[in-house]
Amino acid sequence: MLNFLKGREASRFISEGDVHAEHGRFEEALRSYRKACEYDPTNIEPWFKIGLLYKERGNFEESVAAFDRVLELSRDHVQAIYQKGLVLGNCGKIEEALKCFDRVLELDPKYAMTIWYQKGIHLGKLGKIDEAIKTYDLILEKDPKFALAWYSKGLLLEYLGRWKEAIDCFDRALEIYPKSADLWYHKGLNLMKDHQMHEAIIAFNMSLKLDRTHANSAICKGQAFEELGEHDNALAAFETVLKLDQRNAKAWYHRGLSLQNMGRYEDALASFDKAIDLSSKNPTPLITKGILLASLKRTKEALKTLDQALQIEFIPEVKKFRDAVAGDAGEATES
């Protein structure tokens, strides 16, 4: 009778925790699930839900501990092993994560497609790119409509610089999900890398039609226009981003490049300054500004700017250019 009452109390606290979790009340949900564990320490459900809560909050150590408690009570609990694998992957413990996924495959082949997909993701994180691509190919042989596998394979091919193959993957994914702004963006990015600028702009426009706030698409669209020498269109693309987000350092930087190409040097310098203020650990805007200042014969400002860049990251080519500017002006070459 006592065990029955304890079990009933545990169920009550689990239900209470579920309501808290559904409304985003993390601490209250955690407290309720822990109460359930106190009433029935052998009940797997609250421990599993504690693991999910901690995973959602990014408390990975506590999440793994909760899933381990589930596995102490039921060593072959497939969902706990799977979730533990995901958490270990998030912690960077990729080899351990892969062992969890292999264990799930042993226990329940019905999860094969999901597990093979996760294995592909984690092999990619481990730098085993060829193995990851082969894993996605296995998935796609069995299910050619697995859009995420096409997408993830495309990303790996993009990383390898195999632009045309990546484009093919994104096209296959777009046949399944034509309204994905990210897919259109990555297709455009690879078209741009493959020097197909007009086609890239079409892809970026599709991405922006689906999501006008997709900053990367707008910035890359501007870069494609720059490659075509269409500086006015490029500038318009970067300014579209800045209307939505004045703190986008990349947009300010590329805006500066467009203005420089248009001969609007003071405006370009002001744009580079914005980029510098918003990305204080990135030497690139400082280097570009320094080179422009040197070309304008504003030597002291150029040297100061290049020295700031070198303090962030020592780049031999930049130091050589800085010393050449100083030498031409008869300045000291110490930096």
FENURBEL-V492911 format. One record per pair of residues at least 24 apart in sequence whose C-alpha atoms are under 6 Angstrom apart, sorted by the first residue. I is the first residue (numbers start at 0). J is the second residue. Records with the same first field share a line. If there is no record, write none. Layout:
# FENURBEL-V492911
I = J, J
This chain:
# FENURBEL-V492911
5 = 38
9 = 35, 38
43 = 69
77 = 103
146 = 172
162 = 189
180 = 206, 209
184 = 216
196 = 223
214 = 240
230 = 257
248 = 274, 277
282 = 308
